[in-house]
Amino acid sequence: MTTTAISPIAPGSARTLPVLNDCCTPSSTMSDDDASLLAGMFKALADPARVKILSMLLNADEVCACDFSASIGKTAATTSHHLKLLRDAGLITGDRRGTWIYYRVIPERLVAIRDALSLGR
């Protein structure tokens, strides 16, 4: 295996990643259905506001819907849209208590992402 330096985020922050040699034929043990499910989760995380929401939820047991808007700098309607996309992807869940919904991460889904991308180590 050889390595190559790439800089996906910013100049000067290159990381060395493994690259398969030409002699190796990589194979995937992931089914098409699992790949589609995983792609849906990544699509849900492909927005900075949703990454911020997930970060907030990972740093708390649960967060009230009323607390997201100011923290991510979006309107309540836009925040609600982002929360819906994360719910639809199965990354978060929420429980209504009175007029507010309290959200939390679904840990098993994050484990599934980690496991699906593991290098088998």
The first five atom37 places (N, CA, C, CB, O) and aatype in JSON, in Angstrom:
{
  "aatype": [12, 16, 16, 16, 0, 9, 15, 14, 9, 0, 14, 7, 15, 0, 1, 16, 10, 14, 19, 10, 2, 3, 4, 4, 16, 14, 15, 15, 16, 12, 15, 3, 3, 3, 0, 15, 10, 10, 0, 7, 12, 13, 11, 0, 10, 0, 3, 14, 0, 1, 19, 11, 9, 10, 15, 12, 10, 10, 2, 0, 3, 6, 19, 4, 0, 4, 3, 13, 15, 0, 15, 9, 7, 11, 16, 0, 0, 16, 16, 15, 8, 8, 10, 11, 10, 10, 1, 3, 0, 7, 10, 9, 16, 7, 3, 1, 1, 7, 16, 17, 9, 18, 18, 1, 19, 9, 14, 6, 1, 10, 19, 0, 9, 1, 3, 0, 10, 15, 10, 7, 1],
  "atom_mask": [
    [1, 1, 1, 1, 1],
    [1, 1, 1, 1, 1],
    [1, 1, 1, 1, 1],
    [1, 1, 1, 1, 1],
    [1, 1, 1, 1, 1],
    [1, 1, 1, 1, 1],
    [1, 1, 1, 1, 1],
    [1, 1, 1, 1, 1],
    [1, 1, 1, 1, 1],
    [1, 1, 1, 1, 1],
    [1, 1, 1, 1, 1],
    [1, 1, 1, 0, 1],
    [1, 1, 1, 1, 1],
    [1, 1, 1, 1, 1],
    [1, 1, 1, 1, 1],
    [1, 1, 1, 1, 1],
    [1, 1, 1, 1, 1],
    [1, 1, 1, 1, 1],
    [1, 1, 1, 1, 1],
    [1, 1, 1, 1, 1],
    [1, 1, 1, 1, 1],
    [1, 1, 1, 1, 1],
    [1, 1, 1, 1, 1],
    [1, 1, 1, 1, 1],
    [1, 1, 1, 1, 1],
    [1, 1, 1, 1, 1],
    [1, 1, 1, 1, 1],
    [1, 1, 1, 1, 1],
    [1, 1, 1, 1, 1],
    [1, 1, 1, 1, 1],
    [1, 1, 1, 1, 1],
    [1, 1, 1, 1, 1],
    [1, 1, 1, 1, 1],
    [1, 1, 1, 1, 1],
    [1, 1, 1, 1, 1],
    [1, 1, 1, 1, 1],
    [1, 1, 1, 1, 1],
    [1, 1, 1, 1, 1],
    [1, 1, 1, 1, 1],
    [1, 1, 1, 0, 1],
    [1, 1, 1, 1, 1],
    [1, 1, 1, 1, 1],
    [1, 1, 1, 1, 1],
    [1, 1, 1, 1, 1],
    [1, 1, 1, 1, 1],
    [1, 1, 1, 1, 1],
    [1, 1, 1, 1, 1],
    [1, 1, 1, 1, 1],
    [1, 1, 1, 1, 1],
    [1, 1, 1, 1, 1],
    [1, 1, 1, 1, 1],
    [1, 1, 1, 1, 1],
    [1, 1, 1, 1, 1],
    [1, 1, 1, 1, 1],
    [1, 1, 1, 1, 1],
    [1, 1, 1, 1, 1],
    [1, 1, 1, 1, 1],
    [1, 1, 1, 1, 1],
    [1, 1, 1, 1, 1],
    [1, 1, 1, 1, 1],
    [1, 1, 1, 1, 1],
    [1, 1, 1, 1, 1],
    [1, 1, 1, 1, 1],
    [1, 1, 1, 1, 1],
    [1, 1, 1, 1, 1],
    [1, 1, 1, 1, 1],
    [1, 1, 1, 1, 1],
    [1, 1, 1, 1, 1],
    [1, 1, 1, 1, 1],
    [1, 1, 1, 1, 1],
    [1, 1, 1, 1, 1],
    [1, 1, 1, 1, 1],
    [1, 1, 1, 0, 1],
    [1, 1, 1, 1, 1],
    [1, 1, 1, 1, 1],
    [1, 1, 1, 1, 1],
    [1, 1, 1, 1, 1],
    [1, 1, 1, 1, 1],
    [1, 1, 1, 1, 1],
    [1, 1, 1, 1, 1],
    [1, 1, 1, 1, 1],
    [1, 1, 1, 1, 1],
    [1, 1, 1, 1, 1],
    [1, 1, 1, 1, 1],
    [1, 1, 1, 1, 1],
    [1, 1, 1, 1, 1],
    [1, 1, 1, 1, 1],
    [1, 1, 1, 1, 1],
    [1, 1, 1, 1, 1],
    [1, 1, 1, 0, 1],
    [1, 1, 1, 1, 1],
    [1, 1, 1, 1, 1],
    [1, 1, 1, 1, 1],
    [1, 1, 1, 0, 1],
    [1, 1, 1, 1, 1],
    [1, 1, 1, 1, 1],
    [1, 1, 1, 1, 1],
    [1, 1, 1, 0, 1],
    [1, 1, 1, 1, 1],
    [1, 1, 1, 1, 1],
    [1, 1, 1, 1, 1],
    [1, 1, 1, 1, 1],
    [1, 1, 1, 1, 1],
    [1, 1, 1, 1, 1],
    [1, 1, 1, 1, 1],
    [1, 1, 1, 1, 1],
    [1, 1, 1, 1, 1],
    [1, 1, 1, 1, 1],
    [1, 1, 1, 1, 1],
    [1, 1, 1, 1, 1],
    [1, 1, 1, 1, 1],
    [1, 1, 1, 1, 1],
    [1, 1, 1, 1, 1],
    [1, 1, 1, 1, 1],
    [1, 1, 1, 1, 1],
    [1, 1, 1, 1, 1],
    [1, 1, 1, 1, 1],
    [1, 1, 1, 1, 1],
    [1, 1, 1, 1, 1],
    [1, 1, 1, 0, 1],
    [1, 1, 1, 1, 1]
  ],
  "atom_positions": [
    [[0.84, -1.16, 0.0], [0.0, 0.0, 0.0], [0.9, 1.23, 0.0], [-0.96, -0.01, 1.21], [1.88, 1.29, 0.74]],
    [[0.56, 2.2, -0.81], [1.29, 3.47, -0.82], [0.42, 4.52, -0.17], [1.67, 3.89, -2.28], [-0.76, 4.29, 0.1]],
    [[1.01, 5.68, 0.09], [0.22, 6.75, 0.67], [0.36, 7.99, -0.19], [0.65, 7.04, 2.12], [1.31, 8.15, -0.95]],
    [[-0.61, 8.86, -0.05], [-0.58, 10.12, -0.76], [-1.13, 11.19, 0.15], [-1.39, 10.04, -2.09], [-2.0, 10.93, 0.99]],
    [[-0.64, 12.4, -0.01], [-1.12, 13.51, 0.81], [-2.2, 14.25, 0.04], [0.04, 14.46, 1.2], [-2.0, 14.62, -1.12]],
    [[-3.33, 14.46, 0.69], [-4.39, 15.24, 0.08], [-4.8, 16.34, 1.03], [-5.6, 14.34, -0.29], [-4.56, 16.24, 2.24]],
    [[-5.39, 17.37, 0.51], [-5.83, 18.47, 1.34], [-7.29, 18.79, 1.02], [-4.94, 19.7, 1.13], [-7.55, 19.69, 0.23]],
    [[-8.23, 18.07, 1.63], [-9.63, 18.28, 1.32], [-10.22, 19.53, 1.97], [-10.41, 17.1, 1.74], [-11.28, 20.0, 1.54]],
    [[-9.57, 20.05, 2.98], [-10.18, 21.14, 3.73], [-9.52, 22.48, 3.43], [-10.12, 20.84, 5.21], [-10.18, 23.41, 2.99]],
    [[-8.24, 22.58, 3.67], [-7.57, 23.85, 3.48], [-6.09, 23.62, 3.19], [-7.75, 24.75, 4.72], [-5.52, 22.62, 3.63]],
    [[-5.47, 24.53, 2.46], [-4.03, 24.4, 2.21], [-3.27, 24.35, 3.52], [-3.52, 25.56, 1.34], [-3.59, 25.06, 4.48]],
    [[-2.26, 23.51, 3.56], [-1.44, 23.4, 4.76], [-1.96, 22.39, 5.76], [0.0, 0.0, 0.0], [-1.32, 22.14, 6.78]],
    [[-3.13, 21.8, 5.47], [-3.68, 20.81, 6.41], [-3.77, 19.44, 5.74], [-5.06, 21.26, 6.92], [-4.72, 18.69, 5.98]],
    [[-2.79, 19.13, 4.9], [-2.8, 17.86, 4.17], [-2.71, 16.68, 5.14], [-1.64, 17.81, 3.17], [-2.04, 16.75, 6.17]],
    [[-3.4, 15.62, 4.79], [-3.39, 14.4, 5.58], [-2.94, 13.27, 4.68], [-4.78, 14.11, 6.21], [-3.24, 13.26, 3.48]],
    [[-2.23, 12.33, 5.25], [-1.77, 11.19, 4.48], [-2.82, 10.09, 4.57], [-0.39, 10.69, 4.99], [-3.18, 9.64, 5.66]],
    [[-3.29, 9.65, 3.4], [-4.3, 8.62, 3.35], [-3.77, 7.43, 2.57], [-5.59, 9.15, 2.71], [-2.99, 7.6, 1.63]],
    [[-4.19, 6.21, 2.94], [-3.73, 5.04, 2.21], [-4.36, 4.99, 0.81], [-4.07, 3.75, 2.98], [-5.52, 5.36, 0.63]],
    [[-3.58, 4.55, -0.16], [-4.05, 4.37, -1.52], [-3.69, 2.95, -1.93], [-3.44, 5.43, -2.5], [-2.54, 2.53, -1.78]],
    [[-4.65, 2.21, -2.44], [-4.39, 0.83, -2.85], [-3.47, 0.79, -4.05], [-5.7, 0.1, -3.16], [-3.58, 1.61, -4.97]],
    [[-2.55, -0.16, -4.04], [-1.67, -0.36, -5.19], [-2.47, -0.9, -6.36], [-0.5, -1.31, -4.83], [-3.56, -1.45, -6.18]],
    [[-1.92, -0.76, -7.56], [-2.6, -1.25, -8.75], [-2.77, -2.76, -8.73], [-1.84, -0.84, -9.98], [-3.68, -3.28, -9.37]],
    [[-1.91, -3.46, -7.99], [-1.97, -4.93, -8.0], [-3.14, -5.46, -7.18], [-0.68, -5.5, -7.46], [-3.51, -6.63, -7.31]],
    [[-3.71, -4.63, -6.38], [-4.81, -5.06, -5.52], [-6.14, -4.72, -6.16], [-4.7, -4.41, -4.13], [-6.31, -3.63, -6.7]],
    [[-7.08, -5.62, -6.09], [-8.43, -5.35, -6.55], [-9.3, -5.16, -5.33], [-8.97, -6.49, -7.47], [-9.64, -6.13, -4.65]],
    [[-9.67, -3.92, -5.04], [-10.49, -3.69, -3.85], [-11.88, -4.29, -4.04], [-10.6, -2.18, -3.54], [-12.42, -4.33, -5.15]],
    [[-12.43, -4.74, -2.95], [-13.79, -5.28, -3.01], [-14.61, -4.64, -1.91], [-13.8, -6.83, -2.88], [-14.08, -4.17, -0.9]],
    [[-15.89, -4.62, -2.12], [-16.8, -4.06, -1.14], [-17.66, -5.18, -0.58], [-17.67, -2.93, -1.75], [-18.2, -5.99, -1.33]],
    [[-17.78, -5.22, 0.73], [-18.65, -6.19, 1.37], [-19.99, -5.57, 1.69], [-18.0, -6.75, 2.64], [-20.83, -6.18, 2.35]],
    [[-20.2, -4.34, 1.22], [-21.42, -3.61, 1.51], [-22.45, -3.89, 0.41], [-21.14, -2.09, 1.64], [-22.13, -3.85, -0.78]],
    [[-23.67, -4.16, 0.83], [-24.74, -4.38, -0.14], [-25.18, -3.06, -0.76], [-25.94, -5.09, 0.52], [-24.87, -1.99, -0.23]],
    [[-25.89, -3.13, -1.86], [-26.4, -1.92, -2.51], [-27.36, -1.18, -1.59], [-27.09, -2.27, -3.83], [-27.34, 0.05, -1.54]],
    [[-28.21, -1.91, -0.86], [-29.15, -1.27, 0.05], [-28.43, -0.55, 1.19], [-30.11, -2.32, 0.63], [-28.79, 0.57, 1.55]],
    [[-27.4, -1.2, 1.75], [-26.63, -0.57, 2.82], [-25.89, 0.66, 2.3], [-25.62, -1.58, 3.42], [-25.8, 1.68, 3.0]],
    [[-25.36, 0.58, 1.08], [-24.66, 1.72, 0.5], [-25.62, 2.89, 0.29], [-24.0, 1.33, -0.84], [-25.25, 4.04, 0.52]],
    [[-26.83, 2.61, -0.15], [-27.83, 3.67, -0.34], [-28.22, 4.31, 0.99], [-29.08, 3.11, -1.03], [-28.36, 5.53, 1.08]],
    [[-28.38, 3.48, 2.01], [-28.72, 3.99, 3.34], [-27.6, 4.87, 3.88], [-28.98, 2.82, 4.3], [-27.86, 5.94, 4.42]],
    [[-26.37, 4.42, 3.73], [-25.21, 5.19, 4.18], [-25.09, 6.5, 3.4], [-23.93, 4.36, 4.04], [-24.79, 7.54, 3.99]],
    [[-25.31, 6.45, 2.1], [-25.25, 7.66, 1.28], [-26.31, 8.67, 1.73], [-25.44, 7.3, -0.21], [-26.06, 9.88, 1.72]],
    [[-27.48, 8.18, 2.11], [-28.53, 9.07, 2.61], [-28.11, 9.77, 3.89], [0.0, 0.0, 0.0], [-28.43, 10.94, 4.1]],
    [[-27.41, 9.05, 4.76], [-26.92, 9.67, 6.0], [-25.87, 10.73, 5.69], [-26.34, 8.6, 6.95], [-25.87, 11.81, 6.29]],
    [[-24.97, 10.43, 4.75], [-23.96, 11.42, 4.38], [-24.6, 12.64, 3.71], [-22.92, 10.81, 3.45], [-24.17, 13.77, 3.94]],
    [[-25.61, 12.4, 2.91], [-26.3, 13.52, 2.26], [-26.93, 14.43, 3.32], [-27.4, 12.99, 1.28], [-26.9, 15.65, 3.19]],
    [[-27.49, 13.81, 4.35], [-28.09, 14.6, 5.43], [-27.04, 15.42, 6.17], [-28.83, 13.69, 6.41], [-27.36, 16.47, 6.72]],
    [[-25.8, 14.95, 6.19], [-24.73, 15.66, 6.88], [-23.95, 16.61, 5.96], [-23.77, 14.66, 7.51], [-22.95, 17.19, 6.37]],
    [[-24.4, 16.75, 4.73], [-23.66, 17.54, 3.74], [-24.0, 19.03, 3.8], [-23.95, 17.03, 2.36], [-23.94, 19.72, 2.79]],
    [[-24.35, 19.51, 4.96], [-24.66, 20.93, 5.14], [-24.08, 21.37, 6.49], [-26.21, 21.2, 5.07], [-24.27, 20.68, 7.49]],
    [[-23.38, 22.5, 6.51], [-22.77, 22.96, 7.77], [-23.77, 23.13, 8.91], [-22.07, 24.26, 7.54], [-23.44, 22.85, 10.07]],
    [[-24.97, 23.58, 8.62], [-25.96, 23.76, 9.69], [-26.33, 22.42, 10.31], [-27.23, 24.46, 9.14], [-26.48, 22.32, 11.53]],
    [[-26.47, 21.39, 9.49], [-26.81, 20.08, 10.03], [-25.65, 19.46, 10.79], [-27.25, 19.15, 8.91], [-25.87, 18.74, 11.77]],
    [[-24.44, 19.74, 10.37], [-23.27, 19.27, 11.11], [-23.24, 19.96, 12.48], [-21.95, 19.55, 10.32], [-22.93, 19.32, 13.49]],
    [[-23.55, 21.26, 12.51], [-23.6, 21.98, 13.79], [-24.68, 21.39, 14.7], [-23.88, 23.48, 13.55], [-24.46, 21.21, 15.9]],
    [[-25.84, 21.09, 14.13], [-26.92, 20.5, 14.92], [-26.47, 19.17, 15.51], [-28.19, 20.3, 14.05], [-26.66, 18.92, 16.7]],
    [[-25.87, 18.33, 14.69], [-25.4, 17.04, 15.18], [-24.34, 17.22, 16.26], [-24.85, 16.19, 14.03], [-24.33, 16.48, 17.24]],
    [[-23.46, 18.18, 16.08], [-22.44, 18.45, 17.09], [-23.07, 18.86, 18.41], [-21.49, 19.54, 16.6], [-22.65, 18.4, 19.47]],
    [[-24.08, 19.73, 18.35], [-24.77, 20.14, 19.56], [-25.38, 18.92, 20.26], [-25.87, 21.17, 19.24], [-25.3, 18.79, 21.49]],
    [[-25.99, 18.04, 19.48], [-26.64, 16.87, 20.05], [-25.64, 15.87, 20.61], [-27.51, 16.2, 19.02], [-25.93, 15.17, 21.58]],
    [[-24.47, 15.79, 20.01], [-23.45, 14.88, 20.51], [-22.84, 15.36, 21.82], [-22.36, 14.69, 19.47], [-22.24, 14.58, 22.56]],
    [[-22.99, 16.66, 22.1], [-22.43, 17.23, 23.31], [-23.46, 17.44, 24.41], [-21.77, 18.54, 22.99], [-23.19, 18.1, 25.4]],
    [[-24.65, 16.87, 24.22], [-25.71, 16.98, 25.22], [-26.56, 15.71, 25.16], [-26.59, 18.26, 24.99], [-26.58, 15.02, 24.14]],
    [[-27.25, 15.42, 26.24], [-28.16, 14.28, 26.23], [-29.31, 14.52, 25.25], [-28.7, 14.01, 27.64], [-29.7, 13.63, 24.5]],
    [[-29.84, 15.74, 25.29], [-30.9, 16.14, 24.38], [-30.93, 17.66, 24.32], [-32.28, 15.58, 24.84], [-30.43, 18.35, 25.21]],
    [[-31.52, 18.18, 23.22], [-31.59, 19.62, 23.02], [-33.0, 19.96, 22.58], [-30.52, 20.11, 21.97], [-33.58, 19.29, 21.73]],
    [[-33.54, 21.02, 23.17], [-34.86, 21.51, 22.8], [-34.79, 22.18, 21.43], [-35.42, 22.49, 23.87], [-33.82, 22.87, 21.12]],
    [[-35.81, 21.98, 20.62], [-35.85, 22.6, 19.29], [-35.71, 24.11, 19.38], [-37.17, 22.24, 18.57], [-35.19, 24.74, 18.46]],
    [[-36.15, 24.69, 20.48], [-36.09, 26.14, 20.65], [-34.66, 26.66, 20.79], [-36.89, 26.54, 21.87], [-34.43, 27.86, 20.63]],
    [[-33.71, 25.78, 21.06], [-32.33, 26.2, 21.29], [-31.44, 26.13, 20.04], [-31.73, 25.36, 22.36], [-30.31, 26.63, 20.06]],
    [[-31.92, 25.53, 18.96], [-31.07, 25.36, 17.79], [-30.9, 26.62, 16.95], [-31.63, 24.28, 16.93], [-29.78, 26.92, 16.53]],
    [[-31.96, 27.35, 16.69], [-31.93, 28.46, 15.74], [-30.83, 29.47, 16.02], [-33.25, 29.17, 15.74], [-30.04, 29.79, 15.13]],
    [[-30.78, 29.96, 17.22], [-29.76, 30.96, 17.56], [-28.36, 30.38, 17.46], [-30.0, 31.51, 18.97], [-27.43, 31.07, 17.04]],
    [[-28.22, 29.14, 17.85], [-26.9, 28.5, 17.85], [-26.34, 28.26, 16.46], [-26.96, 27.2, 18.59], [-25.13, 28.32, 16.25]],
    [[-27.22, 27.98, 15.49], [-26.72, 27.72, 14.14], [-26.92, 28.91, 13.21], [-27.42, 26.51, 13.55], [-26.52, 28.87, 12.05]],
    [[-27.53, 29.98, 13.72], [-27.69, 31.21, 12.94], [-28.71, 31.09, 11.82], [0.0, 0.0, 0.0], [-28.52, 31.69, 10.76]],
    [[-29.76, 30.34, 12.03], [-30.81, 30.15, 11.02], [-32.16, 30.49, 11.63], [-30.8, 28.7, 10.46], [-32.31, 30.51, 12.85]],
    [[-33.15, 30.74, 10.77], [-34.5, 30.99, 11.27], [-35.09, 29.7, 11.82], [-35.41, 31.56, 10.14], [-34.58, 28.61, 11.57]],
    [[-36.17, 29.84, 12.56], [-36.83, 28.66, 13.12], [-37.33, 27.74, 12.01], [-38.0, 29.08, 14.03], [-37.24, 26.52, 12.14]],
    [[-37.86, 28.3, 10.93], [-38.36, 27.49, 9.82], [-37.23, 26.71, 9.14], [-39.08, 28.38, 8.79], [-37.37, 25.53, 8.83]],
    [[-36.1, 27.38, 8.92], [-34.96, 26.71, 8.29], [-34.39, 25.64, 9.21], [-33.86, 27.74, 7.93], [-34.02, 24.56, 8.76]],
    [[-34.32, 25.94, 10.49], [-33.84, 24.97, 11.47], [-34.75, 23.74, 11.49], [-33.76, 25.6, 12.87], [-34.26, 22.61, 11.56]],
    [[-36.05, 23.96, 11.44], [-37.0, 22.86, 11.42], [-36.78, 21.97, 10.19], [-38.45, 23.4, 11.44], [-36.87, 20.75, 10.28]],
    [[-36.5, 22.58, 9.05], [-36.21, 21.83, 7.83], [-34.96, 20.96, 8.02], [-36.02, 22.8, 6.64], [-34.96, 19.79, 7.65]],
    [[-33.92, 21.53, 8.58], [-32.68, 20.78, 8.81], [-32.91, 19.62, 9.79], [-31.58, 21.71, 9.36], [-32.4, 18.52, 9.58]],
    [[-33.68, 19.86, 10.83], [-33.99, 18.8, 11.79], [-34.78, 17.68, 11.12], [-34.77, 19.36, 12.98], [-34.56, 16.5, 11.41]],
    [[-35.71, 18.03, 10.24], [-36.49, 17.03, 9.52], [-35.58, 16.15, 8.66], [-37.56, 17.7, 8.65], [-35.75, 14.94, 8.62]],
    [[-34.63, 16.76, 7.96], [-33.72, 15.98, 7.11], [-32.88, 15.01, 7.94], [-32.81, 16.92, 6.32], [-32.64, 13.88, 7.53]],
    [[-32.43, 15.46, 9.1], [-31.65, 14.58, 9.98], [-32.53, 13.46, 10.54], [-31.03, 15.39, 11.13], [-32.07, 12.33, 10.69]],
    [[-33.78, 13.78, 10.86], [-34.72, 12.75, 11.33], [-34.99, 11.74, 10.23], [-36.04, 13.38, 11.82], [-34.96, 10.53, 10.46]],
    [[-35.27, 12.24, 9.03], [-35.57, 11.35, 7.9], [-34.41, 10.42, 7.57], [-35.93, 12.17, 6.67], [-34.62, 9.3, 7.11]],
    [[-33.18, 10.89, 7.81], [-32.0, 10.06, 7.57], [-31.77, 9.07, 8.71], [-30.76, 10.94, 7.39], [-30.9, 8.2, 8.62]],
    [[-32.55, 9.2, 9.77], [-32.43, 8.27, 10.89], [-31.29, 8.58, 11.83], [0.0, 0.0, 0.0], [-30.89, 7.72, 12.62]],
    [[-30.76, 9.8, 11.77], [-29.63, 10.16, 12.63], [-30.06, 10.7, 13.98], [-28.77, 11.18, 11.93], [-29.32, 10.59, 14.96]],
    [[-31.26, 11.29, 14.04], [-31.75, 11.86, 15.29], [-33.2, 11.45, 15.49], [-31.61, 13.4, 15.3], [-33.88, 11.01, 14.56]],
    [[-33.65, 11.61, 16.7], [-35.06, 11.37, 17.03], [-35.5, 12.46, 17.99], [-35.26, 9.94, 17.66], [-34.68, 13.11, 18.63]],
    [[-36.8, 12.66, 18.08], [-37.31, 13.7, 18.96], [-38.59, 13.28, 19.65], [0.0, 0.0, 0.0], [-39.37, 12.48, 19.12]],
    [[-38.8, 13.83, 20.82], [-40.01, 13.58, 21.6], [-40.68, 14.9, 21.9], [-39.69, 12.81, 22.91], [-40.04, 15.84, 22.38]],
    [[-41.97, 14.98, 21.63], [-42.73, 16.19, 21.93], [-43.09, 16.22, 23.4], [-44.0, 16.27, 21.06], [-43.59, 15.24, 23.97]],
    [[-42.81, 17.38, 24.01], [-43.21, 17.63, 25.4], [-43.87, 18.99, 25.43], [-41.98, 17.57, 26.39], [-43.19, 20.02, 25.41]],
    [[-45.15, 18.99, 25.48], [-45.89, 20.24, 25.42], [-45.77, 20.82, 24.01], [0.0, 0.0, 0.0], [-46.09, 20.15, 23.03]],
    [[-45.3, 22.06, 23.92], [-45.18, 22.69, 22.6], [-43.81, 22.47, 21.96], [-45.45, 24.17, 22.71], [-43.62, 22.81, 20.79]],
    [[-42.86, 21.93, 22.7], [-41.5, 21.78, 22.17], [-41.15, 20.32, 21.9], [-40.49, 22.37, 23.14], [-41.7, 19.4, 22.49]],
    [[-40.21, 20.15, 20.98], [-39.67, 18.81, 20.69], [-38.24, 18.79, 21.18], [-39.76, 18.46, 19.16], [-37.46, 19.7, 20.91]],
    [[-37.89, 17.75, 21.9], [-36.53, 17.56, 22.41], [-35.86, 16.47, 21.58], [-36.53, 17.19, 23.93], [-36.36, 15.36, 21.46]],
    [[-34.7, 16.83, 21.0], [-34.0, 15.95, 20.07], [-32.78, 15.32, 20.72], [-33.57, 16.72, 18.83], [-32.18, 15.87, 21.65]],
    [[-32.43, 14.13, 20.21], [-31.21, 13.45, 20.63], [-30.72, 12.59, 19.46], [-31.46, 12.57, 21.9], [-31.47, 12.26, 18.55]],
    [[-29.45, 12.26, 19.52], [-28.81, 11.44, 18.5], [-29.23, 9.99, 18.68], [-27.27, 11.57, 18.57], [-29.5, 9.54, 19.8]],
    [[-29.28, 9.26, 17.58], [-29.49, 7.81, 17.64], [-28.1, 7.19, 17.53], [-30.47, 7.29, 16.49], [-27.56, 7.07, 16.43]],
    [[-27.51, 6.79, 18.67], [-26.12, 6.33, 18.68], [-25.84, 5.16, 17.73], [-25.73, 5.94, 20.07], [-24.76, 5.07, 17.14]],
    [[-26.81, 4.27, 17.6], [-26.6, 3.11, 16.75], [-26.34, 3.5, 15.29], [-27.8, 2.18, 16.83], [-25.62, 2.81, 14.57]],
    [[-26.94, 4.61, 14.86], [-26.74, 5.06, 13.48], [-25.32, 5.59, 13.28], [-27.77, 6.16, 13.12], [-24.72, 5.38, 12.22]],
    [[-24.8, 6.26, 14.28], [-23.42, 6.75, 14.18], [-22.44, 5.59, 14.2], [-23.11, 7.73, 15.32], [-21.41, 5.62, 13.52]],
    [[-22.75, 4.57, 14.99], [-21.92, 3.37, 15.01], [-21.96, 2.69, 13.65], [-22.39, 2.39, 16.12], [-20.94, 2.2, 13.17]],
    [[-23.13, 2.68, 13.02], [-23.26, 2.06, 11.69], [-22.4, 2.8, 10.67], [-24.74, 2.07, 11.24], [-21.78, 2.17, 9.81]],
    [[-22.35, 4.12, 10.76], [-21.5, 4.89, 9.85], [-20.04, 4.53, 10.08], [-21.72, 6.42, 10.04], [-19.3, 4.26, 9.13]],
    [[-19.63, 4.52, 11.33], [-18.24, 4.19, 11.66], [-17.88, 2.78, 11.18], [-18.02, 4.31, 13.18], [-16.83, 2.58, 10.56]],
    [[-18.74, 1.83, 11.46], [-18.47, 0.45, 11.08], [-18.42, 0.26, 9.57], [-19.51, -0.46, 11.68], [-17.59, -0.49, 9.05]],
    [[-19.31, 0.94, 8.87], [-19.34, 0.8, 7.41], [-18.09, 1.34, 6.75], [-20.56, 1.51, 6.84], [-17.69, 0.89, 5.68]],
    [[-17.46, 2.32, 7.39], [-16.27, 2.94, 6.81], [-14.98, 2.42, 7.4], [-16.33, 4.41, 7.0], [-13.9, 2.88, 7.02]],
    [[-15.07, 1.48, 8.32], [-13.85, 0.99, 8.96], [-12.96, 0.29, 7.95], [-14.2, 0.04, 10.12], [-13.42, -0.26, 6.95]],
    [[-11.68, 0.33, 8.24], [-10.68, -0.3, 7.36], [-10.44, -1.74, 7.74], [-9.37, 0.47, 7.4], [-9.48, -2.35, 7.28]],
    [[-11.31, -2.29, 8.57], [-11.18, -3.69, 8.96], [-10.06, -3.94, 9.95], [0.0, 0.0, 0.0], [-9.54, -5.05, 10.02]],
    [[-9.7, -2.94, 10.71], [-8.63, -3.08, 11.71], [-9.2, -3.44, 13.05], [-7.83, -1.8, 11.83], [-8.45, -3.59, 14.02]]
  ]
}
